[in-house]
């Protein structure tokens, strides 16, 4: 929910970087709270690299969640 509040405070679209942040975007997207473009991880010599996800919209369900669970 913290990321959803952070996204709501910024002008969209926004790029989200970092593996754990992109995973949080993926969860919010699967829950229907946001619309996002999330590329697949890219294989590298050291393992995998996660390209940035682009959040384009907070859905009406996401806005309802923001109202129900305000930051304290």
Secondary structure, 3 states (H helix, E strand, C coil): CHHHHHHHCCCCCEEECCHHHHHHHHHHHHCCCEEEECCCCEEECCEEECCCEEEEEECHHHHHHHHHCCCC
